Amino acid sequence: MDLRYSSAAERFRREIRRWLEESVPARWRQPSFWIDRDGSEESLELRRRWEKDRFDNGFAGVDWPVEFGGRGADHEIRAVHDEEMARARAPIGPFLGLTYLGTALLGPTLLRYGSDVQKRTILPRILSGEAIWCQGFSEPESGSDLAGLSTTARRDGDVLVVSGQKTWTSLARHADAMFALVRTDPKAERRRGITFLLIDLTLPGVHVRPIRQMSGSHEFGEEFFDEVRVPVDGNVVGRIDDGWAVARYLLSVERNASPISQYVEFSHELDDVIAAARRTRKDGRPAIEHPQVRTRIARCRADLELLRVRGYDAMTRMARGQDLGAEASVTKLLWSRTRLAIADLGADVLGADGRLSPDGGHFGHLRWRHLHVRGQRIAGGTAQIQRTIIARDLLDLPR
Ligand SMILES: Cc1cc2nc3c(=O)[nH]c(=O)nc-3n(C[C@H](O)[C@H](O)[C@H](O)COP(=O)(O)OP(=O)(O)OC[C@H]3O[C@@H](n4cnc5c(N)ncnc54)[C@H](O)[C@@H]3O)c2cc1C
């Protein structure tokens, strides 16, 4: 087995690294930079400009077809892109990346299920950051039980009239549009009668309300739809009443996420914890000398390596055109568990004083992360749901 990248991929690495050195200022790489500006206009504006610059320089959608604004590169170049973005601590991923939900979830789904017109009109605007997308799957009474959703879309001539509520929507504060699941046939069996619909959030009848998380962040939101008239033409992905298959595909993409960039990103988070452990005392000696701390660091490191290998495996399968399907649930469990273990270790290294003080002392980012990453076990489907999928679809265990 040869795990080295091709020379073309290494050439691309040098090219993107040069651009990242210029476009990601050193202060952005400080662990607290974005946390200190969480929710501010400054943060939004900096990230918006950066996304545009990234697009103009050809580093958005590197593996998307050129005709839709991408670079048409192969999976290896995409992997190098993910690694380098994370290495530079660029503002990407579900928390900082303004285009994340469009590029990571909607884009691949449209490339598979979208019409030619949808691909031509929507994909380039995702990459340039002109349209910021959010995901409207969860509702107050349906999260794990997604097929139980009750937001309806009634057909009225050439529009669908949407009524209901979505919640726990990441990026809701900044989004211009939402890809949503709506019930178009209330009489059909639960998984039929659901449509994958694109909704312009500026339409009359849409109300967005922010939700504050325990970390203090409030990019989350809930949306209320009061008879919102969405044209059928151009906004239904796949066929009416047949959105479940589209949603399942999107969820498997979401659960796999990007293990290669997560490996680098979470490694930085572990490095931050190690730095804190060197400077903090526990039981009368530096925390880094404590056997339990050392054991936990080693366990996190081992899980990170596992994540890296899964990343290569996923990359190979996708390059062969295979779907990840239920396998993505294993990756989701692994990355959420590893990130939580790193954050918990950080909180334990800080100790009670660091955890309780409003800014967490010198290592406020560890305190913030400890609170913020709790949600990772839930987002994209809870750990219990992933275990059920693994037991049922991969292990074929009796129910
Ligand atoms: C950080 C974050 C970001 C999110 N972003 C988005 C977003 O952008 N868009 C979006 O649509 N949603 C988003 N969500 C919502 C997320 O998808 C749901 O919270 C999740 O699917 C769980 O649904 P729920 O909150 O309704 O919990 P419930 O489904 O009510 O679950 C409550 C508890 O019961 C357990 N449970 C439920 N059913 C079963 C079962 N059959 N077997 C065993 N245990 C079960 C669950 O594991 C959980 O512990 C986000 C959530 C978080 C935390």
The ligand as a Gaussian input file, in Angstrom:
#p B3LYP/6-31G(d) Opt

LIG

0 1
 C      -24.685000      21.506000      16.943000
 C      -25.940000      21.067000      16.236000
 C      -26.182000      21.489000      14.946000
 C      -27.359000      21.098000      14.299000
 N      -27.589000      21.607000      13.056000
 C      -28.732000      21.254000      12.419000
 C      -29.042000      21.828000      11.133000
 O      -28.290000      22.649000      10.596000
 N      -30.186000      21.457000      10.529000
 C      -31.056000      20.548000      11.089000
 O      -32.040000      20.221000      10.463000
 N      -30.808000      20.029000      12.327000
 C      -29.677000      20.364000      13.002000
 N      -29.432000      19.860000      14.249000
 C      -30.439000      19.034000      14.887000
 C      -30.069000      17.572000      14.995000
 O      -30.098000      16.939000      13.737000
 C      -31.061000      16.935000      15.967000
 O      -30.897000      17.586000      17.227000
 C      -30.823000      15.457000      16.132000
 O      -31.180000      14.768000      14.959000
 C      -31.608000      14.871000      17.330000
 O      -32.953000      15.212000      17.269000
 P      -33.704000      15.861000      18.526000
 O      -32.915000      17.035000      18.989000
 O      -35.112000      16.061000      18.123000
 O      -33.613000      14.771000      19.693000
 P      -34.572000      13.505000      19.879000
 O      -34.751000      12.839000      18.564000
 O      -35.776000      13.938000      20.604000
 O      -33.680000      12.580000      20.794000
 C      -33.591000      12.762000      22.224000
 C      -32.777000      11.613000      22.786000
 O      -33.462000      10.355000      22.551000
 C      -32.622000       9.456000      21.850000
 N      -33.411000       8.689000      20.871000
 C      -34.383000       9.171000      20.055000
 N      -34.861000       8.170000      19.280000
 C      -34.181000       7.051000      19.606000
 C      -34.208000       5.694000      19.146000
 N      -35.037000       5.303000      18.180000
 N      -33.347000       4.813000      19.717000
 C      -32.486000       5.192000      20.694000
 N      -32.405000       6.469000      21.172000
 C      -33.239000       7.377000      20.627000
 C      -31.626000      10.334000      21.099000
 O      -30.433000       9.622000      20.829000
 C      -31.402000      11.467000      22.126000
 O      -30.471000      11.077000      23.087000
 C      -28.284000      20.244000      14.932000
 C      -28.044000      19.820000      16.241000
 C      -26.900000      20.237000      16.897000
 C      -26.684000      19.785000      18.305000

